[in-house]
Amino acid sequence: MFMQKMLLTISLLFVGCLIYSGDMLKINGEFSKAEKGVPAQWIINKNLPGDIKVVQEDSANVVKLTSTTKRIHIYSKVRVSAIAGEKVKVSAKIKGNGKAMLGIYLYAKNGAWIGTNLYHKIAVEPEWKEEQFVFELINFKDKKLGSVRIVFGVEKNSSISITKLQAEKLAMSAGITVKKKITKPVKKYTPPAVTVSSANVPLNFTLPKTFYGVPGVESAIYLDNIIVTQTPDKYKLAVKPAIGKITSNRWMIIPDKGQLGKHQLDIKITEKGQSKAIAQGTISLNIAPANAGEGKKLKLLVIGDSLTAATHYVREVARLLSKPGNPEWSMLGTQKKGRGVAHEGYGGWTWKAFSSKFVKNSVHYTKKGSSPFIFAGPNGKPKLDVERYFKEKCNGIKPDVITLLLGINDCFGLARKLKDPAAVNAGIDRVFTNAEILLNALREAAPQAIIGVCLTTPPNIREKAFFANYKGRYSRWGWKQVQHILVERQLKYFGNRQQDNIYIIPTELNIDSVDGYPDNNGVHPNKIGYNQIGSTIYCWLKWQLYTNKALK
């Protein structure tokens, strides 16, 4: 398609004025005028204010932004009419110290913010450097795009200067967004068979070999998370020896310091009113001291999908690690969430996305951008390069521990294939093939790091929550069966991989499918559920700090 260009430079239009295509537009990107120290025709975001002033540097008018405690955003008064699918190129000259951002605020036709923005973060250098990015405009959820504003700003602990800011609206065209498939030899493995309940067994029963505890932190096994049945209320859970406490739907314990070490627990499932076991197994509860890792330094890299992008469980891990008796912790990742919390969490992503997703001129938008581990090589072709990720995006720092919570998006569609076990099995085989590509790259770049693979979390127990999200396209019962099969396969595939520094984190055990989920979401927990995920990861971390020689 023929590319048409429309220069957007800043004009003296009032807030809320819509600018339509076909005219030469101005946004005062040269910052030739100022009003009370603020560049004319720009607005300071009242939710992200800070030290902003127009100064003369190198014979140019420059906006200088300085922040010590939080982000600063400043955006154009003029709004430009736009629709999803159009592309906008934003460029500027920038120098300073810290991190800056260039991007676009998105609005509906009625002028209301649609709930998300597009932006790109920049590691700013001391000398002037021109930065340029192309953003593909989007709708968000059920809200259609109507107009945009240009925005720039800084992250906390940054001081930057910016000038010659321009935005250029490009008509929709093919060829800007490029996706390439990454292939890399992966470890050969024989896919384990899908476990299918026999006609005489009313439920499937799956139990990890190990779960973890720390004095003062609750750990639990929820009945519905270890069986597959549409009638969990018909069954009860028994645990021996008689430590901890059993309620109607779970066994729980808050260990004390006298219970350190390994405890083998015998788990038995019976029908209510009956004593004969219809499923049983053993699990080791490994309890680490509350001061495991004290005095050490611990660097974490947390990777995942929307459960990680929500940041709640990551913050819970950080909160628990901040208690007395813990190592001095830090988190790596481009998704900076304040107070040291960071991660690589992206809504809707899969194992494959992290090892292959590439978008030319990538924007900083969690569902549209490139994988943080993918870079364009000298020939322009995308390459999975975790070593470069650590060098360029983590200041050369490598993690001691990497955790990955993925699987929902990889396997959600398999619920439609449950009548064909071979198809379900093949789908999960593909997941492990894609997982091995990323795991190999992580291990190659950070060979000393231990890797924790989180077991895929169970769904909300309410069928109505799935209907609220998927309007009948997917059911709770369908996904529950797939999730359980996936966990069975994860236990077989990732179990006994200690020689590769790969371990299982039993995140599917300690999450309440009733009180840990809202009424209207099938797979995303509420604060209770997210905190339970966080505490499970924390207890696993403490055991690794206590016993794993790699962290000594």
Helices and strands as residue ranges (DSSP letters): E 5-10, E 18-19, E 25-27, E 34-35, E 38-39, E 42-44, E 51-57, E 60-67, E 72-76, E 79-81, E 87-108, E 113-124, E 129-136, E 145-154, E 158-170, E 204-205, E 210-213, E 219-222, H 223-226, E 227-228, G 232-234, E 235-240, E 245-246, E 250-253, G 257-259, E 261-271, E 277-287, E 297-304, H 306-309, H 312-321, E 328-332, E 335-336, E 342-345, H 351-356, E 374-376, E 382-384, H 386-393, E 401-405, H 408-411, G 412-417, H 421-445, E 450-454, H 463-470, H 476-494, G 498-500, E 502-505, H 527-547, G 549-551
